Structure formats: structure tokens, C-alpha cells
Amino acid sequence: MANPGGSSVRLIGIGILCATALCAWADSPFGVDGFASYNPPDVVNSPSSVQAYITWEAQRIAQSGATWNRTLSPSGGQFIWNTIQPTSGGSYDWTASDWIVQASQANGISTLALVNSFAGWDQPSANSIQYCTPNNTTAWTGFLTALVQRYGTHGNMPGLTLPIKYWEISNEVEFNFCSGSANKYASFLAQAYATIKAADSNAVVMNGSTSPVYQPGNPTMLDPGVSSYWPSFFTDGGGQSIDVFAVHYGVPEPALPLRAFLNEYQGWLNSASLNKPIWVTETGTYEGSMTKDGSTYSSQTTTYQASWWVKHASYGLAHNVQKLFYSIFDGYQSNPGNNNWLNLTGWIDGNVPYTSSPSEKPIFFSNQKFTSLIDGYSQASELSYSDTCGSTTVQAQCTSQGKYQFNVGTNNAWVLWNDAGENYALNAGANVKQVLVTPVVPQLNNAGYPSLDSQGNASFTTSAQSVSAGVATIALSSTPVFVQPAPVAAFAATATGNDTNLSLTATVQIAYADLGQTGKVYVAALSGGNWFFLTSQGWQAWHSGALPTYSTGTLANASIPVVTIANVSGLVGTQVYVGYGLSDADMLNNGKYALVYTVH
């Protein structure tokens, strides 16, 4: 304000949309496989407890920063034909699926619907995990049409505000659908694709995701049943029936890095001359000492689990992966026995039921922090990546380094690590004077869980790093760090209407060094050579002395309603300024103010 007292990089783009007031970023790239502790048959036995569980988990998913849910369950998903239409020719029971959609949309969570074509009355010798093409195709397509018409983009479910646009048909089909017949699945998927598109032209359809099944005793190569299945599927024309290629990776056994498997998955698409985005609809790793299917795996820390997610998500987003779904969110099993992998893989302590208020693991807050860091990013860029895994070493036995840049508005943010250690010279930009460096794992207690404040928030250790000639030197380790430019003082205004019904809202961004300090915020208008200041009592003329303040107290980023539906047509040329400072002198002498709007 005029002083009142006197004179070569890989780039992947995504679209951003926020459809609800509950979310800052409804189309984030992060989702989870949620509601995995619930089986649809439980609706009959204990409906109130199922509904309470769904409501609880939807709220927790939203708090984690994930804004997508894939409807997985131990019995094959939550959109199972057999559950919704339990008898031949019977009516559809939407009770449980309505609960899922209602709880999800109430928390700003979009749904990837995993559709299961099993019905016991249609395939009496099959089950909800292993089944084949429906015998009664008329009944099946009728059900699929009704499902999309209820929840799709023109859905008729009462109160539908966040419809389902994305549909995954079956799951891990190489071993579960028609005894591994790629030809039968391609034909079945073609019919399902046509049915869904006829019911909702906006729908996006994807295949039943690839199985992350490795050769027996060799977690470095996909099982031949997987690696031969998908080329056959594409040869049979299956690629014409998908809009997205859905894949799984490392759930949760150690394996080669995501690099190796994405190369193979992308190779299948390239060989079929298909340009399809990839969604990783199941991926994850465990913490603790895991047993699965009779095998015991080396213990991993909660820090490793959180770091693993950030590393792999960063890599994927820079390599044609649009979305990643962590599997699973909450894997509580009351009696896991020697198969405890579900209990140890989730973002929530899977050793106690939700009714006992299970603790969040570090990965829960790491994802929360990651989401806020790249909120609304437009491009993911790989600056550097390498690993020592070769083709025969699993990730737990090798090291990697990665540097990833995310373009967020006019700024950049970075995810950086090097398992072997490194002092990395980050090109932060010529205009950046300071960066904030935050390890992706929050502060932990002795049990390896986050230390929380009274509001349930985790504490992260952030340090300010100076930038010289546009370069910041960052010490790297096996725990990735989030890096972002330190906030600087910034001011803006948004106007709606015209000069006869103007609404003007100003925004104040506090510089990092000033955040949390005691100071003052100012809103001023220069009109006809006279100064006016907005105070808690309204506009006040100023001629000399101390400057009137809009507010005094702890400095924090703020949004200020300057005028609301006001006729300012008689004030043409009036200039509106916004500023803040630790004192009047601090604001004026250090330039912590700006002209944000002129009436015209």
C-alpha cells in the first residue's frame, strides 16, 4: 500500500475437480480398498452394526486424505449380483449398496465399483470368488443395467449427489474367472461394457484387475498364468472393452519395485497398440511380522510401510498411473491365525475392531500430508530414479533413489529420497528463497505409532532450508522428505457481480517466518485521496496516528469479506489494499501489503 504517512522430464497430467464442500480435492490420485472387514451376508445377520461400521470407515477414509474407495471385500466385493438379487427373478435389494454409496458421498469419497457377476441361483457350483460367465445372460445384463441406472451419473437412488462413474468388472480374473480363460473373459467383458455404456454413456469401464501373483518361491517374476493371460486377452479384442487398464502390485508380499511391473503392464498395452491410462487398484505392504498362506515374512517397521507408500505412489504418478488404491484401509480379523496379513497391511491398527477405536498408523498421516502437499497438482515429473534391484532381487534387499516434482498451481513440490544417503542439490527456482523440508513419517512413540495432540493430529518435523542462487541442498535418506517453497507474504482478492452488486473477498497468506506470531491484519481503501480502513465496527476514515486494524492476534492465513453485494458504482477508481505485519512499521517498511482490487 502507498505509505499513508508519506511519500527433460516425464510429465503426466490429471484433471482436478472438487464437487463437494467436504473436500479440497475430490479427484485426488489416492484411494483405498475400504470396507474390507465387512461381508455383504452380514447385512442379514447384523444390519445396524454393518451400517455403523460403514459410516465409521467412510469418515476415517476421508480424514486420511484418500478421496476414492474401491468396493473390495473378502467375499468378492460389495456389488455382488448374488447379494443384491438373491433369488432368480426376485427383486433387487439395494440396502447395503445404498449404505456404501450414501456414507461415501457424505464424506466426499468417490467410488470405484467392483462388480461381481456371481449369483448362486445362476451358477450353483460356483462361489463369489471363483465363477464364470452367467448362464442367464438376460438376468445378468438386466441386473447390470439396474445397477448403473441406480448409481450412475444419471442415477435414481434417492439423495444421490456423488454418482458412480467408474466400474471394474470382476477381480483378478486370471485364476478366478472361468478357470483362467482369457477368451471367455474378453467376450464377457465386451457384453458388460456395452451394457454399462448403454445405461450411462459417461461411464468408465475397466477390467478385473491383474493378479499380483508371482512364480512359486520367486517374488521377482509374475506367474506365467498372469503374464500369458493378458496378451491373450488383448489378442482376443479385450482392449476394446476397457477405458482404463486396472492392475495390482505387491499385495502385500515383497517383490521387485513397481518399476518392473509397470514396465510389463505397459508393454502389454504397447504390444496391443493401446493407449490406456493405468489404475493400480490394489497395492500395499505390511508392518510387523507377517504370515500369509503358510509363509512367514521378515518384520517391517511402520516407518518402512509409510515410506514404501510415498515412494511407490510418487513413481507411479510419473509413469502413466492415474490413481493408486492402497489395499487395504482396515483389515481387522478377529482370529487371523497364521494368516495375519490383512491385520498388518492397513492404515488402521488391524488388531482391534473399530468399536475399540483402533489407532492410526504413520502411513495414515503420511498420506494425509502427501495429499495436502500435491493438492490440485497438474503434472508429475520424474527428475531422477534408479534402483539396485536388477531382475532377481526383491525390493527389501535392494536400494533405490528417487526425485519427483509436482507442479501445484504456480509452485512446485517435491518428494525426494535416497536409501544410500545423499546431499542433493535441488533446483528450487530462482525466485525461491527458502524451502520447507518435512520427513514423510510423523513423530512416533515407542510403539511405532504417531504421537497425537488433543485434536487427534500427528506432529511432523519441518525445517526451513535456505536457498542460494535457486539451489537448496537437502540431506536424503531411506525415509522420503516432502519439500515445498516456504510460504511468502501474498495477497489477492476475488470479485463477483458488478459495481452495482459487488462482493469482494480478500485472501491473506502469511509468510512462513510470521506464521503463529502476534500481529495485525489490515484492509484499506484509497478513495478520492482519502484513506479508509475496515475494522470490526465497519469502515473508518483515517487521517493520522496508528493504523486501524481489521484484526489483531495470532497470524494465520485468512479470507476476508471486504464488501458483500454492495453498490460501489459511485466509487470508481477506489483502490483496495490488504496487508499484515507484526506492527504498523513492519507492514509498511517490509512491503507486507498489496493492491488487490480497483473499482472500475
C-alpha positions in Angstrom: 0.0 0.0 0.0 1.2 3.5 -0.6 2.6 4.7 2.7 -0.4 6.5 4.4 2.2 8.5 6.4 4.0 10.0 3.5 5.7 9.6 0.4 13.7 -33.5 -19.8 11.2 -34.8 -17.9 8.3 -37.3 -17.9 5.1 -35.4 -17.5 1.7 -36.9 -16.6 -1.3 -34.5 -16.4 -4.5 -35.0 -14.5 -7.8 -33.1 -14.2 -8.9 -31.7 -10.9 -12.5 -31.3 -9.7 -13.9 -30.6 -6.3 -17.6 -31.4 -6.2 -18.4 -31.1 -2.6 -17.7 -28.7 0.3 -16.2 -31.5 2.3 -13.1 -31.9 0.2 -10.4 -29.6 -1.1 -9.6 -32.0 -3.9 -12.3 -34.6 -4.8 -10.3 -36.1 -7.7 -7.1 -36.8 -5.9 -5.0 -39.7 -7.2 -5.2 -41.6 -3.9 -7.8 -44.2 -2.9 -8.1 -47.2 -0.7 -9.8 -50.6 -0.8 -12.2 -49.9 2.0 -14.9 -51.8 4.0 -12.8 -55.0 3.7 -13.8 -56.1 7.2 -17.5 -56.2 6.0 -19.1 -59.1 4.1 -22.4 -58.4 2.4 -24.0 -61.5 4.1 -23.5 -59.7 7.4 -26.3 -57.3 6.4 -28.8 -60.1 7.2 -27.3 -61.1 10.5 -26.5 -57.7 11.9 -27.6 -54.8 9.8 -27.2 -52.0 12.4 -23.6 -53.0 13.2 -22.8 -53.1 9.4 -24.2 -49.7 8.8 -22.3 -48.3 11.8 -19.1 -49.8 10.5 -19.5 -48.4 7.0 -20.2 -45.0 8.4 -17.2 -45.1 10.7 -14.8 -46.3 8.0 -16.0 -43.7 5.4 -15.3 -40.9 7.9 -11.8 -42.3 8.6 -11.0 -42.7 4.9 -11.9 -39.1 4.3 -9.7 -38.0 7.2 -6.7 -39.9 5.8 -6.7 -37.7 2.7 -7.9 -40.5 0.4 -10.9 -39.5 -1.7 -11.6 -42.8 -3.6 -12.8 -46.1 -2.4 -12.8 -49.4 -4.2 -15.5 -51.7 -3.0 -13.5 -54.7 -2.1 -14.5 -57.4 0.5 -13.3 -60.9 1.4 -16.4 -62.3 -0.3 -15.7 -60.7 -3.6 -16.8 -57.1 -3.4 -19.9 -55.1 -2.3 -21.7 -55.1 -5.6 -22.3 -58.8 -5.9 -25.2 -59.9 -8.0 -26.0 -62.7 -5.6 -26.4 -60.2 -2.7 -28.5 -57.7 -4.5 -30.7 -60.2 -6.3 -30.6 -63.3 -4.1 -33.3 -65.3 -5.9 -34.0 -65.9 -9.6 -36.4 -63.4 -10.9 -36.6 -61.7 -7.5 -36.5 -58.0 -6.7 -33.3 -56.1 -6.1 -32.2 -55.4 -2.6 -30.2 -52.2 -2.6 -29.9 -51.9 1.2 -26.2 -52.5 1.7 -25.0 -50.9 -1.5 -27.1 -47.8 -0.7 -25.4 -47.6 2.7 -21.9 -47.7 1.0 -22.8 -45.0 -1.6 -24.5 -42.8 1.0 -21.7 -43.0 3.5 -19.1 -42.4 0.8 -20.8 -39.4 -0.7 -21.5 -37.9 2.7 -17.7 -37.8 3.2 -16.7 -36.7 -0.3 -15.4 -40.1 -1.3 -15.8 -41.2 -5.0 -16.5 -44.9 -5.6 -14.8 -47.4 -7.9 -17.5 -50.1 -8.0 -16.1 -53.6 -8.1 -19.0 -55.6 -9.8 -19.2 -59.3 -9.2 -21.3 -61.4 -11.6 -21.8 -64.4 -9.4 -25.3 -65.5 -8.3 -25.8 -68.8 -6.5 -29.1 -69.5 -8.3 -27.4 -68.9 -11.7 -24.1 -70.8 -11.0 -24.9 -73.3 -8.2 -21.5 -74.9 -8.4 -19.5 -71.7 -8.3 -18.9 -69.1 -5.5 -18.4 -65.4 -5.1 -14.6 -65.7 -5.7 -14.4 -68.3 -8.5 -17.2 -68.1 -11.0 -17.7 -67.9 -14.8 -19.9 -66.3 -17.4 -23.5 -66.1 -16.1 -25.8 -68.8 -17.5 -28.8 -66.4 -17.6 -27.3 -63.5 -19.6 -30.7 -61.8 -19.8 -31.0 -61.7 -16.0 -27.3 -60.6 -15.7 -27.5 -57.7 -18.1 -30.8 -56.7 -16.5 -29.1 -56.6 -13.1 -26.1 -54.7 -14.5 -28.4 -52.1 -16.2 -30.4 -51.6 -13.0 -27.1 -51.2 -11.0 -25.8 -48.5 -13.3 -29.2 -46.8 -13.5 -29.3 -46.6 -9.7 -25.8 -45.3 -9.0 -24.5 -44.0 -12.4 -24.2 -40.4 -13.5 -28.0 -40.2 -14.0 -28.7 -42.5 -11.1 -32.1 -42.7 -9.5 -31.0 -43.6 -5.9 -32.9 -41.1 -3.7 -30.4 -38.4 -2.5 -27.6 -39.4 -4.9 -25.2 -36.5 -5.1 -21.9 -38.2 -5.9 -22.7 -40.9 -8.5 -20.6 -43.8 -9.6 -18.8 -43.3 -12.9 -16.1 -46.0 -12.7 -16.9 -49.7 -12.9 -14.5 -52.6 -12.6 -15.9 -55.9 -13.8 -14.7 -58.9 -11.6 -11.3 -59.1 -9.9 -8.0 -61.0 -10.5 -9.7 -62.9 -13.3 -6.7 -64.9 -14.4 -7.3 -67.5 -11.7 -10.9 -66.7 -10.6 -12.9 -66.3 -13.8 -13.8 -69.3 -16.0 -10.7 -71.2 -14.8 -8.4 -68.7 -16.5 -9.9 -68.4 -19.9 -8.9 -65.1 -21.4 -11.1 -65.6 -24.4 -14.2 -66.2 -22.2 -13.5 -63.2 -20.1 -12.9 -60.9 -23.2 -16.3 -62.0 -24.5 -18.0 -61.5 -21.2 -16.4 -58.1 -20.7 -17.5 -56.9 -24.1 -21.1 -57.6 -23.2 -20.7 -55.9 -19.8 -19.0 -52.9 -21.5 -21.9 -52.5 -24.0 -24.5 -52.9 -21.2 -22.9 -50.3 -19.0 -22.4 -47.8 -21.8 -26.0 -48.2 -22.9 -27.2 -47.4 -19.4 -24.7 -44.5 -18.9 -22.7 -43.0 -21.7 -20.5 -41.2 -19.2 -19.4 -44.4 -17.5 -15.8 -45.6 -17.5 -15.2 -49.3 -17.6 -12.1 -51.3 -16.6 -11.1 -54.9 -16.5 -11.0 -57.1 -13.4 -7.5 -56.2 -12.2 -4.4 -58.2 -12.9 -3.3 -60.6 -10.2 -0.1 -59.7 -8.3 0.7 -63.5 -8.2 4.4 -64.4 -8.5 6.0 -67.6 -9.6 6.1 -70.1 -6.6 9.1 -69.2 -4.5 10.1 -66.4 -6.8 8.7 -63.0 -6.0 10.6 -61.4 -8.8 8.5 -62.7 -11.7 4.8 -62.7 -12.4 3.2 -66.2 -12.5 3.0 -67.4 -16.1 -0.7 -67.7 -15.6 -0.7 -63.9 -15.4 2.0 -62.9 -17.9 0.4 -65.1 -20.6 -3.2 -64.2 -19.8 -3.2 -60.5 -20.7 -1.5 -60.7 -24.1 -4.1 -63.3 -25.0 -6.9 -61.1 -23.6 -5.7 -58.2 -25.8 -5.3 -60.5 -28.8 -8.9 -61.6 -28.3 -10.0 -57.9 -28.6 -10.4 -57.3 -24.9 -8.7 -53.9 -25.1 -11.7 -52.6 -27.0 -13.8 -53.1 -23.9 -11.8 -51.1 -21.4 -11.3 -47.4 -20.9 -8.7 -48.0 -18.1 -6.3 -50.8 -17.6 -6.6 -52.0 -13.9 -3.6 -53.7 -12.3 -2.4 -55.0 -8.9 1.0 -54.8 -7.4 2.7 -56.2 -4.3 -0.3 -57.0 -2.1 1.5 -57.3 0.3 4.4 -59.6 -0.3 7.8 -58.1 -1.1 8.6 -58.0 -4.8 10.5 -56.1 -7.4 9.8 -52.4 -7.4 6.8 -51.0 -9.1 9.1 -50.1 -12.0 9.5 -53.7 -13.1 5.8 -54.5 -13.1 4.7 -51.2 -14.7 7.2 -51.9 -17.5 5.5 -55.3 -18.1 2.0 -53.9 -17.8 2.8 -51.0 -20.2 4.5 -53.5 -22.5 1.2 -55.4 -22.9 -0.6 -52.3 -23.8 2.1 -51.2 -26.3 2.1 -54.6 -28.0 -1.7 -54.3 -28.5 -1.2 -50.7 -29.8 -3.4 -49.4 -26.9 -3.1 -46.0 -25.2 -4.9 -46.6 -21.9 -4.3 -45.0 -18.5 -3.4 -47.4 -15.7 -5.1 -47.5 -12.3 -3.3 -49.6 -9.6 -6.4 -50.7 -7.8 -4.6 -52.8 -5.2 -1.1 -52.1 -3.8 0.3 -52.1 -0.3 2.8 -53.6 2.2 2.7 -54.7 5.8 4.2 -53.7 9.1 5.3 -56.1 11.8 5.9 -59.9 11.2 3.5 -61.1 8.6 2.3 -64.6 7.8 0.4 -65.3 4.6 -0.7 -68.6 3.0 1.8 -70.6 5.2 4.8 -68.3 4.5 6.4 -66.0 7.1 8.0 -62.7 6.1 10.6 -60.6 7.7 9.5 -57.9 10.1 9.0 -54.4 8.7 8.6 -51.2 10.7 5.7 -48.7 10.5 8.2 -46.2 9.1 9.1 -48.6 6.3 5.4 -49.1 5.4 4.7 -45.3 5.2 7.9 -44.7 3.2 7.1 -47.5 0.9 3.7 -46.0 0.0 5.1 -42.5 -0.7 7.9 -43.9 -2.9 5.7 -46.1 -5.0 2.9 -43.6 -5.3 5.4 -40.9 -6.5 6.9 -43.3 -9.0 3.5 -44.4 -10.3 2.1 -40.9 -10.8 5.0 -40.1 -13.1 4.6 -43.2 -15.1 1.0 -43.2 -16.6 -0.7 -44.3 -13.4 -3.7 -42.0 -12.8 -4.7 -43.5 -9.4 -3.4 -45.8 -6.8 -5.6 -47.6 -4.3 -3.9 -48.8 -1.1 -5.1 -52.3 -0.1 -6.4 -52.3 2.5 -7.6 -49.5 4.7 -8.7 -51.6 7.7 -8.1 -55.3 7.8 -9.3 -56.4 11.2 -9.8 -60.1 11.6 -10.8 -61.5 15.0 -8.9 -64.8 14.5 -6.3 -64.4 11.8 -4.3 -67.4 13.0 -1.2 -67.9 10.8 -2.7 -65.7 8.0 -2.4 -62.2 9.6 -1.5 -60.2 6.5 -4.8 -58.3 6.5 -4.4 -57.2 10.1 -0.9 -55.8 9.3 -1.4 -54.2 6.0 -4.0 -51.5 6.6 -3.7 -47.8 7.6 -5.5 -48.5 10.8 -4.3 -50.9 13.6 -5.9 -54.1 12.4 -5.5 -56.0 15.6 -8.6 -54.4 17.3 -12.1 -53.9 16.0 -13.4 -50.4 15.0 -15.6 -50.4 18.1 -12.4 -50.2 20.2 -11.1 -47.1 18.4 -8.1 -48.5 16.7 -5.1 -46.2 16.3 -4.0 -44.8 13.0 -0.6 -45.9 11.7 2.0 -43.5 10.4 1.0 -44.2 6.8 -2.4 -42.7 7.6 -0.9 -39.4 8.3 1.8 -39.7 5.6 -0.9 -40.0 3.1 -2.8 -37.0 4.6 0.4 -34.9 4.4 1.1 -36.1 0.8 -2.3 -35.2 -0.3 -2.1 -31.7 1.1 1.3 -31.2 -0.4 0.3 -32.0 -4.0 -3.3 -30.9 -3.7 -4.5 -30.0 -7.2 -1.3 -30.8 -8.9 -1.3 -30.7 -12.7 1.9 -32.6 -13.6 4.1 -35.2 -12.0 7.7 -35.2 -13.2 10.4 -37.8 -12.6 13.7 -35.9 -12.1 15.7 -39.0 -11.3 15.2 -42.6 -10.4 17.3 -45.7 -10.1 17.5 -48.9 -8.0 19.9 -51.7 -7.4 17.3 -54.5 -7.7 18.3 -55.8 -11.1 15.9 -58.5 -12.2 16.2 -61.0 -9.4 16.3 -59.1 -6.2 13.2 -58.1 -4.2 12.8 -54.5 -3.0 13.5 -55.4 0.6 17.0 -56.5 -0.4 18.0 -53.6 -2.6 18.1 -49.8 -2.5 16.6 -47.0 -4.6 16.7 -43.3 -5.0 14.0 -41.1 -6.5 13.4 -37.4 -7.1 9.9 -36.3 -8.1 8.5 -32.9 -8.8 4.8 -32.0 -8.7 3.5 -28.8 -10.3 1.0 -27.3 -8.0 -0.5 -24.1 -9.4 2.4 -21.7 -9.9 4.6 -23.5 -7.5 6.4 -26.8 -7.3 6.6 -29.5 -4.6 9.0 -32.4 -4.4 9.3 -35.9 -3.0 12.9 -36.9 -2.5 14.8 -39.9 -1.1 18.0 -42.0 -1.4 18.2 -45.2 0.6 22.0 -44.9 0.4 22.1 -41.3 1.6 22.9 -38.2 -0.4 23.2 -34.4 -0.1 21.0 -33.5 -3.1 21.2 -30.1 -4.8 17.6 -29.3 -5.5 16.9 -26.7 -8.2 14.1 -24.9 -6.3 13.8 -22.0 -8.6 15.4 -18.5 -9.0 12.6 -16.8 -7.0 12.5 -19.2 -4.1 14.4 -18.0 -1.1 13.6 -20.8 1.4 12.2 -24.3 1.3 10.4 -26.4 4.0 11.7 -30.0 4.4 9.4 -32.5 6.1 10.1 -36.2 6.6 7.1 -38.2 5.4 6.8 -40.1 8.7 5.3 -38.2 11.7 6.9 -38.2 15.1 6.4 -41.6 16.7 6.0 -43.0 20.2 7.9 -46.0 21.5 5.3 -48.4 20.0 5.9 -47.0 16.5 2.6 -45.1 16.3 2.2 -41.4 15.8 2.2 -39.0 18.8 -1.1 -37.2 18.6 -2.3 -33.9 20.1 -5.6 -33.4 21.8 -7.4 -33.0 18.4 -6.0 -36.3 17.1 -3.4 -34.6 14.8 0.0 -36.0 14.2 3.1 -33.9 14.5 5.6 -33.7 11.6 9.1 -32.3 12.0 9.6 -29.4 9.5 12.8 -27.5 9.0 13.4 -24.4 6.9 16.3 -24.7 4.4 17.9 -21.7 2.8 18.1 -21.4 -1.0 21.2 -19.9 -2.6 21.1 -18.9 -6.3 18.0 -21.1 -6.7 19.5 -24.2 -5.2 18.8 -25.9 -1.9 21.0 -28.7 -0.5 18.8 -31.4 1.0 20.1 -34.3 3.1 18.4 -37.5 1.9 17.9 -41.0 3.5 15.6 -44.0 3.1 12.7 -42.0 4.6 11.5 -39.7 1.9 11.1 -36.0 2.5 8.4 -33.6 1.3 9.8 -30.3 0.1 8.0 -27.2 -0.8 8.8 -23.5 -1.1 8.3 -21.7 2.2 5.2 -19.5 2.1 5.8 -15.8 1.4 3.5 -12.9 2.1 0.9 -12.9 -0.6 -2.4 -11.0 -1.1 -5.3 -11.4 -3.6 -9.0 -10.7 -4.0 -11.9 -12.4 -5.7 -14.8 -10.3 -7.0 -18.2 -11.5 -8.1 -21.1 -9.4 -9.5 -20.6 -6.0 -10.9 -20.2 -2.5 -9.5 -23.9 -2.3 -8.6 -23.9 -5.5 -6.6 -20.2 -6.2 -5.9 -19.0 -8.9 -3.5 -15.3 -8.8 -2.8 -13.3 -11.4 -0.8 -9.6 -10.8 0.0 -7.1 -13.5 1.0 -4.0 -13.1 3.1 -1.1 -15.6 3.0 1.3 -15.2 5.9 5.0 -15.6 5.3 6.4 -18.8 7.0 8.6 -16.8 9.4 5.5 -14.8 10.6 3.1 -17.7 11.0 1.9 -18.0 14.6 3.4 -14.7 15.6 1.2 -12.0 17.2 0.4 -9.3 14.6 -2.2 -7.3 12.8 -4.2 -7.6 9.6 -5.2 -4.5 7.6 -7.8 -3.8 4.9 -7.7 -0.3 3.5 -9.3 1.7 0.7 -7.9 4.8 -1.0 -10.8 6.8 -2.4 -10.7 10.4 -3.6 -7.4 10.9 -1.9 -8.7 9.8 1.5 -7.8 6.6 3.4 -10.5 4.3 4.9 -9.8 1.2 7.0 -12.1 -1.8 7.6 -12.4 -2.6 11.3 -14.6 -4.9 13.3 -17.1 -2.0 13.5 -17.0 -1.3 9.8 -15.2 1.2 7.6 -13.4 4.0 9.4 -11.8 7.1 8.0 -8.1 7.6 8.8 -6.1 10.8 8.8 -3.1 10.2 11.1 -1.8 8.1 14.0 -1.9 4.4 14.5 -3.5 2.5 11.6 -6.9 0.9 12.3 -6.8 -2.9 12.1 -9.2 -5.5 10.7 -7.9 -8.0 13.3 -5.2 -8.4 15.9 -3.9 -11.7 17.2 -2.1 -14.8 16.1 -1.2 -14.5 12.4 -2.7 -17.2 10.2 -3.8 -17.4 6.6 -7.2 -15.7 6.3 -10.1 -15.0 3.9 -11.7 -11.6 4.5 -15.1 -10.4 3.2 -14.4 -6.9 2.2 -17.9 -6.0 0.8 -20.9 -8.1 0.2 -23.4 -7.3 -2.5 -22.6 -3.6 -2.4 -23.3 -0.8 -4.9 -19.9 0.8 -5.5 -20.7 2.5 -8.8 -20.1 5.9 -7.2 -16.6 4.8 -6.1 -14.9 4.3 -9.5 -11.2 4.5 -9.1 -11.2 3.4 -5.4 -8.2 1.1 -4.7 -8.4 -1.7 -2.1 -5.3 -2.8 -0.3 -4.7 -5.7 2.1 -1.7 -6.3 4.4 -0.4 -7.6 7.6 2.5 -7.1 10.0 3.9 -7.6 13.4 3.3 -3.9 13.7 2.4 -0.9 11.5 6.0 -0.3 10.8 6.7 -3.9 9.9 3.9 -3.9 7.3 5.0 -0.6 5.7 8.7 -1.0 5.9 8.9 -4.6 4.7 6.2 -4.4 2.0 3.8 -6.8 3.5 0.8 -5.4 1.7 -0.6 -5.2 -1.9 -3.2 -3.5 -4.0 -5.8 -6.3 -4.7 -8.7 -4.5 -6.4 -9.7 -1.3 -8.2 -13.3 -0.3 -8.6 -14.0 0.4 -12.3 
